[in-house]
Amino acid sequence: MGVDWFQMRPKTTDIELLKQLIEAQAFTGRQCMGYWVDPDNVFNGDRLPTESEREAVKQKHFQILNQLEALITIEPYDPEGKNGSSQNCSRVYPIIGNHFFPAEWRIADARTILPEELPDFYSRWRNHIQAVRTGQYRGYLFEWYLYAGSLKVNQFWCEFRGIVSSLPKRENAWAERMRVTALPQQIMELPPPPVYPPPRWADWSHDPPQSDPHNDPRYLALIQANEARRLLNKAWNSRVARNAKYTPDVPLETFDKFVGDGKEGWVDEFLVWVAECIEKKFGLFFDW
């Protein structure tokens, strides 16, 4: 299940009430937001610490959502494009799930946007992506890459070590053969790689000059650490039964791929759709 922005217009004259509900929706949404934008909960100071607290707030959140829906008109789906476009909604991920944009923005922008507010959001999104394309904010993107990449490698290694640590409890033939090799000890003795701190946009928005990231010792260490762990993982998988193999969901990519992973086209399509929304005086209803 995905999260969408829907084309909408207010149908109430009580704009102050509408704004209050929009703010309440955004706040309770941040309180129970998952980790997909902010894995370490560094930027979202509103997120509640326990699952039970987040579940309790979800009930209030969806009550607010229903109240908000009663005050707006959501544009119906138009499959034949009679109104100029058949697309009455768009996934939020070109913005909210896109590492090209600062994490602080992605958390703050997970909200309903009124028609008169949308041009400012559109300009900010468009100007930022254009700046990224011309090579700006590479310093910020590199620091985010180090954070996200080191977090991914660390999580992979901790999960992998958990599988290897279960070896003494297994009685399979392959497990007995594996126990007499040096591989399990090699894996368990290799420490988890460090996780680099995430960048804060306030420290990087002025776009300070950066040296070549490929020569940064942190980058080289991360790539080397990942490769060492990849080779050990490959050796393990070649010797164990299928149910004991471990393959990370998303391998670590290089920085060059990270900054050129195709999301620009995704954003382009989204921004064209937002420009159409502005032209037709729509706002965006955040359907979560």
Buried (B, 14 or more C-beta within 10 A) or exposed (E): EEBBBBBBBBEEEEEEEBBBBBEBBBBBBBBBBEEEBBBEEBBBEBBBEEEEEBEBBBEEBEEBBEBBBEBBBBBEEBEEEEEEBEBBBBBBBBBBBBBBBBBBBBBBBBBBBBBEBBBEBBEEBBEBBEEBEEEEBBBBBBBBBBBBBBBBBBBBBEEBBEBBEEBEEBEEEEBEEBEEEEBBEBBEEBEBBEBBEBBBBEEBEEEEEBEEBEEBEBBEBBBEBBEBBBEBBEBBEEBBEEEBEBEBEEEBBEBEEBBEEEBBEBBEEBBEBBBBBBEBEBBBBBBB
